[in-house]
């Protein structure tokens, strides 16, 4: 299907026809959606290759075996994201998703050069600066891409599926980074000496090349043309008799605007006068933020846990980090099927509880095989529920708020970063024993994070 806007594919159709056409449009994946998903995949691959698990271990080895420094890097990443969130969100709403996306991507080559110098010269301050800059670059691109995909797709099941594909693309990219690292290890014959600091640095430097390649992909003609077409169609009805669009084309944006509104159930008001849609958004964000706060204590230390407790080398760490995105990608459709049958909120509740439980089981794993199994399940449950959050939030927000909403969601990265630092302190005080950290994370997620979502069982219809 050639039109780049999925929503425009259904304009002018009868209600009975529109549902089937929407399904066809989603299945066909218009060019701009394909390009955005590809960009999401490359961005995730660059992050997992250059700033992923081996990056954390390299920092741990370079700077005195301190978990605290690893946590400090994550704290800097989160604070930088918080500072940049409001201007980036405002820019995406005022000047367009494409402009915000390409401007953010333009700094990727400079960040890659700075990070390379920092690793080679072992400069902690430049490492922190590079991590902060990469956080801003990532947030600008991810925020613009998510809002743009939500703009392109009609509310409901179609948007839910595309948000699911975005997570799948992200997980495929996260798998690609460790796989390439593993290939480099094999080609260099470094299976027995993978913790050599020089080799680790070379492995990370090669990943920075992919970071630099993010820029030309974001500036591709497909994205620019789609952005131009979106503006042209949006301006069509305002041009009156001088419009260059035909009558049927001029009617298309009106049809899109009519469909891209907050659902009727979400426009209702509670007895307190609060709008249901904002209550839903706030509770979902609170639950997501709390989950990241609790999970962030342990998330940065999984690779170090397998290295310390089970003697994993870099080859095995790469295999582990390449495997879990595939498990996540496989569980996303299952989570979506569950949500379509029982509702998004029950899906969020169940997946969040199971994710917390896996932390506790991982803390009690006595063998490498059981630890790997619990780790993979933990990652799958915690990440495959993300499309449910995104779909509900985007459906409850008007289009004009989607970009600026990044100023609220940026709090997620700050809570994650702060708790990573706390997790590092706890681990250092317990002689790098990460099991206590996993226990704390799991119990808090399974209880508090799920409790916050419970009121939504009464506010959000199961079948929307």
Phi, psi and omega in degrees: 000125192279324184299138183283345182256116182298320182297324182288344180293338185255000183295139177084357181274155175290155181305321181292330180276330188297322181299313180292325179291324177296317179298319179295319181297318179295318181294327183285339180051087178305158187306317183292324178294318177301316183292322178293320178293323176296317178297320176300318180296314181294319180298318179293321178296318179297319181293316182288334180279309187271330185233029184264216187297317181292332175296316178298317181293322178298317177297319179299319181283325184286326190242057168073026178054045181254117173294333182297323180291323176299316177294326179296321177299318179292326177296316178298319178301315182291318180296319178298320178296322179295314182297322184274348190298311184296309178297325179293317178295318178297319180297319180295325179283322186277318186253357176107152181295319183296318180298313180296321180297311184288325178296316179297319182291338184296336183272355184301315179299320178296320179296319179298317179295315180297318180294323179296315178297318182297318181290319182291320182270355181055052181259106183299322182293324179285329174297314179297320179295319180295318179297319179296316180295320178294325177298316179295316179300313179298314183296320178298319181287314182295319179298316179293319181294316181296315179295322181293316178299321178295325178292325187282339190243138178297154179296162175098218187297321180299315180293322179300318181292318180293322176297325175295319178295327178297318177295320178298316178298320178297317182290324176297318177296318178296330176285323184296321180302304178298328179295318178293320176301317179297319179297318179297319178300315180293317182294327181272356180064038185256024184301328186265351184224046187283345179267014173294122183303323180296318179291320178300318179298317179296322179296319180287325179297322178296328177291332179293338175297322178291327176302317180294331182284352178298325185298306181298329179292319179291334180266015184295156183293330181298318180290318180296317180295320179295321179295320179295317180295321179298315179294321181297316180291323180293328181274347185307308184296340184274356186267356176059222184288343180273002182297139178276356180268152177286171182300317180293325179290321182294335180281343186298313181300326179296322179295320180295315181298324181294327182275330186271062179234166178294134181302156184299319181296330182278343180276353180292164180243145175279173179299330180285351182096352180286141176286139182299321184298321180285328175296317179298313181298315183294317180293320178296316179294322178297316179296315181296317181295317178296321178299316178293324178300314182284318181289330181297337178299329187245340191299324183283355188243009179297314181295320177295326178298313180291328177291315185283314188274330185236006174068030179294138172266180184298326179299315181289325177297318178297317178299317181297315182283344173277334184281319189293326176297327178293321177295318178298312181299325178288332182272342180301312178298323178296318178296319178295320178297317177299317182293322180292332181271319186248348180112152181294318184295312174302324178296316178298316181299311184294313183293323179294316179298315180295323177298318177295320180297325181295329175300314182295318179295321179297323180295339182253008180291131181256347180233158181296322182295316179292323178296318178297317180298313180294323178296314180297319178293323178300311181297319182296313182292321185287328186261332183286349178274350184304319179300329179294317176300309185298319182296311180298317181295313181294325178293331182271353181255140170290154184304323185290347180259352191293321179289313182292342180296346174300334178293335176272314183292343178297338177299336177301311184295328180290316179296319177301313183295316181297319181288333175298318178296318178296318178300322178295320178296315180299317180295318180296322180287343177250029176057048179058034173267110187270354186293323177297321178297318179297319179300312181299314180300312185297315181296317181294320180294314184292340182253294188290313183298322179285326181297325181296329184276343186307318180301336182290343175300333181262347183258328185256123177299144180291324179244104185262000000 
